[in-house]
Amino acid sequence: MRRHSGFTLIELLVVMAIIATLMTIAVPRYFSSLENSKETTLQQSLAVMREALDQFYGDTGRYPESLEELVAQRYLRSLPQDPITERRDLWVIVPPPESAPGQVGDVRSGATGRARDGSLYAQW
């Protein structure tokens, strides 16, 4: 008599149960980490654009007319992508104080929703 080598159904079910248990632990942590990295990237992109606005104002004495002007004048290499909306054209332009010339005094995210700390993305 010859025995066929292989796995039994019980062995396969045990392995699948172990894999399912590990996935229930790993998947929530993965998505939590993904959200955290998007928020960190958004904060960094806003900080870089605000720094470029300040440098532009310091150099020219006025604020730019658009975000594209920052790119054209080489204050930014390119307009960053909002990691929450995954688009470059949804940045919200905040006008400068009335006494300052120009159109772009600050920039905010156009994303809807709340961050993990409860604050709105649009208020960052």
C-alpha positions in Angstrom: 0.0 0.0 0.0 1.2 3.4 -0.9 0.3 6.5 1.1 -0.3 9.8 -0.6 1.5 12.7 1.0 -0.3 16.0 1.5 -2.3 18.1 3.9 -5.5 17.0 5.5 -8.5 19.3 5.6 -8.1 19.8 9.3 -4.5 21.0 8.9 -5.6 23.4 6.2 -8.4 24.8 8.4 -6.0 25.3 11.3 -3.6 27.3 9.1 -6.4 29.4 7.7 -7.7 30.2 11.2 -4.2 31.3 12.2 -3.9 33.5 9.2 -7.3 35.0 9.8 -6.4 35.8 13.4 -3.2 37.5 12.4 -5.1 39.5 9.7 -7.6 40.8 12.3 -4.7 42.1 14.3 -2.7 43.6 11.4 -5.3 45.2 9.2 -6.6 47.8 11.7 -3.1 48.8 12.6 -2.3 49.2 8.9 -5.2 51.5 8.2 -4.5 53.5 11.3 -0.9 53.9 10.3 -2.0 54.9 6.8 -4.4 57.7 8.1 -1.6 58.9 10.4 0.8 59.2 7.6 -1.7 61.1 5.4 -2.3 63.6 8.2 1.4 64.1 8.8 2.0 64.6 5.0 -0.8 67.2 4.9 0.7 69.1 7.8 4.1 69.1 6.2 2.7 70.2 2.8 0.8 73.1 4.5 4.0 74.1 6.4 6.1 74.1 3.2 3.5 76.2 1.2 3.1 78.7 4.1 6.9 79.0 4.3 7.0 79.7 0.6 4.3 82.4 1.0 6.3 84.0 3.7 9.4 84.0 1.7 7.6 85.4 -1.3 6.1 88.2 0.8 9.5 88.9 2.3 11.2 89.1 -1.1 8.5 91.1 -3.1 6.5 92.9 -0.4 3.3 91.4 -1.6 1.5 88.1 -1.6 1.2 86.0 -4.8 -1.9 86.2 -7.0 -2.1 82.4 -7.1 -0.4 79.3 -5.9 0.9 78.7 -9.4 2.8 82.0 -9.1 4.8 80.4 -6.3 5.7 77.6 -8.7 6.5 79.9 -11.6 8.8 82.1 -9.4 10.5 78.9 -8.1 9.4 79.2 -4.5 7.9 75.8 -4.9 9.1 73.1 -7.4 5.5 72.0 -7.9 2.2 72.4 -6.2 1.9 69.6 -3.6 -0.9 67.1 -3.7 -3.3 67.1 -0.8 -2.9 63.6 0.6 -6.5 63.5 1.9 -8.3 64.5 -1.3 -5.4 63.2 -3.5 -5.8 66.3 -5.7 -3.7 69.4 -6.4 -6.5 71.7 -7.3 -8.6 71.7 -4.1 -6.4 73.9 -1.9 -8.5 76.6 -0.2 -7.0 80.1 -0.7 -7.2 82.4 2.3 -6.8 86.1 1.3 -4.2 88.2 3.1 -5.1 91.0 5.5 -6.8 94.0 3.7 -3.7 96.2 3.9 -1.5 93.6 2.1 -1.5 93.4 -1.7 -2.0 90.0 -3.4 -4.5 87.2 -3.4 -3.0 84.3 -1.4 -2.2 85.1 2.2 -2.6 81.5 3.5 -3.6 78.1 2.3 -5.8 75.4 3.8 -6.8 71.9 2.9 -10.0 71.5 0.8 -10.6 68.1 2.4 -13.8 67.4 4.3 -13.9 65.4 7.4 -12.1 65.3 10.7 -8.6 64.3 11.7 -7.8 61.7 14.3 -7.5 64.4 17.0 -11.1 65.6 16.2 -10.1 68.9 14.4 -11.4 69.6 10.9 -8.9 69.2 8.0 -10.2 72.5 6.6 -9.1 74.4 9.7 -5.5 73.3 9.5 
